[in-house]
Amino acid sequence: MATDHVAKLEKAHDQLVAQRRSLAEALAAGYQRGETERQMKLFRSIQGTLADIQEAILDERRRAPQSRRRPKEARFRIFRTEHREKQKSLPMTRLAASWALLVIWGMANGSYSLESGFAIA
């Protein structure tokens, strides 16, 4: 049911976009006293109506009954949250990895042993 309303709004949006494009062509053709001012006023009116229609489409989609599957935006929102949590622990992971590389390098170099640690010369 809500998808019918959205489809009608999208069709109206497409028609207004076509009108706006034809007005842009007419405005680009050159100045004609009286006619150009009328076209500019109509262009601004169409632009405002397009914004209103876009808002109505978003409202209709919000009001649509939710399916069992989460909307795409919600899935990405959860991913972003999980990603942030991973980023918080990332500096410690980098520290551990750096320490491990330092120990491996020290063992290969002969300046680190498991019993005494790093030998400072």
C-alpha positions in Angstrom: 0.0 0.0 0.0 2.7 2.5 1.0 4.7 1.4 -2.1 1.8 2.6 -4.3 2.1 6.0 -2.7 5.9 6.0 -3.2 5.5 5.0 -6.8 3.1 7.8 -7.5 5.4 10.3 -5.8 8.4 9.1 -7.8 6.4 9.4 -11.0 5.4 13.0 -10.1 9.1 13.7 -9.2 10.3 12.4 -12.6 7.7 14.6 -14.4 8.8 17.6 -12.5 12.5 16.9 -13.3 11.6 16.8 -17.0 9.8 20.1 -16.7 12.8 21.6 -14.9 15.1 20.4 -17.6 13.0 22.0 -20.4 12.8 25.2 -18.4 16.6 25.2 -18.1 16.9 24.9 -21.8 14.5 27.8 -22.3 16.5 29.9 -19.9 19.7 29.0 -21.6 18.3 30.1 -25.0 18.6 33.8 -24.0 16.8 36.7 -22.3 13.2 37.6 -23.4 11.7 40.4 -21.4 8.8 39.1 -19.2 9.1 35.5 -20.4 12.5 34.9 -18.7 11.2 36.2 -15.4 8.2 34.0 -15.6 10.4 31.0 -16.4 12.7 31.8 -13.4 9.7 32.0 -11.1 8.4 28.7 -12.4 11.9 27.1 -12.1 12.1 28.1 -8.4 8.6 26.8 -7.8 9.4 23.4 -9.4 12.6 23.2 -7.4 10.7 23.7 -4.1 8.1 21.2 -5.1 10.8 18.6 -5.9 12.2 19.1 -2.4 8.7 18.6 -0.9 8.2 15.4 -3.0 11.5 14.0 -1.9 10.6 14.6 1.7 7.2 13.0 1.2 8.9 9.9 -0.4 11.1 9.6 2.7 8.1 9.9 5.0 6.1 7.3 3.1 9.1 4.9 3.3 9.4 5.5 7.0 5.7 4.8 7.5 5.8 1.6 5.4 5.4 -1.6 7.5 8.7 -3.1 8.3 9.5 -6.5 6.9 11.2 -9.2 8.9 14.5 -8.3 7.3 16.2 -5.2 8.7 16.5 -2.3 6.3 19.8 -1.8 4.6 20.5 1.4 6.6 20.1 -0.4 9.9 22.5 -3.2 8.8 25.1 -0.6 7.9 24.6 1.3 11.2 25.3 -1.9 13.2 28.4 -2.6 11.1 29.7 0.9 11.7 29.2 0.5 15.4 31.0 -2.8 15.5 33.7 -1.3 13.4 34.2 1.6 15.9 34.4 -0.9 18.7 37.2 -2.7 16.8 39.0 0.5 16.2 39.0 1.3 19.9 41.0 -1.9 20.6 43.2 -1.4 17.6 45.9 0.6 19.3 46.5 -2.2 21.8 46.6 -4.7 19.0 49.2 -2.6 17.2 51.2 -2.3 20.3 51.2 -6.1 20.8 52.1 -6.7 17.2 54.9 -4.1 17.4 56.2 -5.8 20.6 56.1 -9.2 18.9 58.0 -8.0 15.9 60.6 -6.4 18.2 61.1 -9.7 20.1 61.3 -11.7 16.8 63.9 -9.2 15.5 65.8 -9.3 18.8 65.9 -13.1 18.7 67.1 -13.1 15.1 69.7 -10.5 16.0 70.8 -12.3 19.1 70.1 -9.4 21.4 67.0 -11.0 23.0 66.6 -14.2 24.9 63.6 -15.7 26.7 65.4 -15.9 30.0 67.0 -12.5 30.3 65.0 -10.3 27.8 66.8 -7.7 25.8 70.5 -7.4 26.4 71.3 -3.7 26.5 74.8 -3.0 25.3 
